[in-house]
Amino acid sequence: MARPKKNRRIGEALKARLLKPQRKPDGLTDIKGDELEAMRLCDVKALFQEKAARSMGVSRRTLERILDSGRKKVAEALISGKAIKISFPEYVTFK
């Protein structure tokens, strides 16, 4: 049996929950709110992973896994012309 996911804190609610290309999308990629928050903290705010992990309430290694997963999903969606849906699982809480 898998361990339950530790609560992860994210900073702010999003204005959009679905982003799609101008033409008809070729599918849907689901990005979780914690993946988006990890990318926001590390890529947009340029925080080091250690500080971003503390902000989210997870370990640095967990943040690294979340970040890798989110970046792969975004890259796949952009290259393949897929829509991006942002979801917030129960283990994601707002600060």
N, C-alpha and C positions, 0 to 999 in steps of 0.2 A: 504494500500500500504506500502511495506517495505521501510525502510530508505536506501539510497544508501550507499554502503560500503566506508569507509574512506580509502584513499590511505595508503598503507603499504610499508615501505621501506625495502628492503633486501640487504645484503651486497655484494654478489658476484654471478656471473653466474656459473652454474653447468657444469661439463664436460659431465655428463650423464643425459639423460632425461627418460630413460627406464632401469629398473633393473629387471632381471627375474631369476628364479631358473634354475639350470642346466637341470633339466627335463622339460617336457612340463608343462607350468603354468596352474593352475586350474581356471584362471580368471584374472581380472585386477583390481587393486586398484589405484584410482586417488588421488594423494597427491598434494595439491596446494603449490606453492613456499613459501607462508607465513607460512604454517605449517612446512615446512622443515627448514625455517630460524629460527622459534621459537625453534625448537628442537636443531638446531646448537648452538644458543646463550645460551640456558639454560642447555643443556645436554653436549655438546662438550666443549664450552668455559666456562661453569660453572658460568655464570652470574646470579645474582639474577633477579627474574622476573621484578622487578621495573626498573632496568637498561636495561634489554632486551626490555621491553615495550617502554621505551624512545627511544631506538635505532631504533625500528621499527615504531615509531610515532603513537602508539596506547595506550590505557589505560591498566593498569595491569590486570584488569578483562578480557578484550578482549584478551590479550596475553594468559591468562590462558585457555580460551575457545579454542583458536587456537591450543595451545599446547596439550590439552586433545584430540582434534579431530585428530591431526596428529599422536599422540602416539597410539591411538586406531587403526587407519588405518594401521600403520606399523606392529603392533602386529598381527592384523588379517591377513595381507599379509604373514608374516613369518610363522605363525601357519598353514595357509591354503594352502601354496605353491602358492600364487598368484604373478603375476608380479606387479611391482610398476611403475606407470607412473607419472612423475612430470610435472605439468602444471603451467603456469603463467597467471592468469586472468588479466584483464585490470586494476584492482585496485592495483596491485603489481608493484612497481617501484624500479629500482636499484639505489643505492646510488652513 
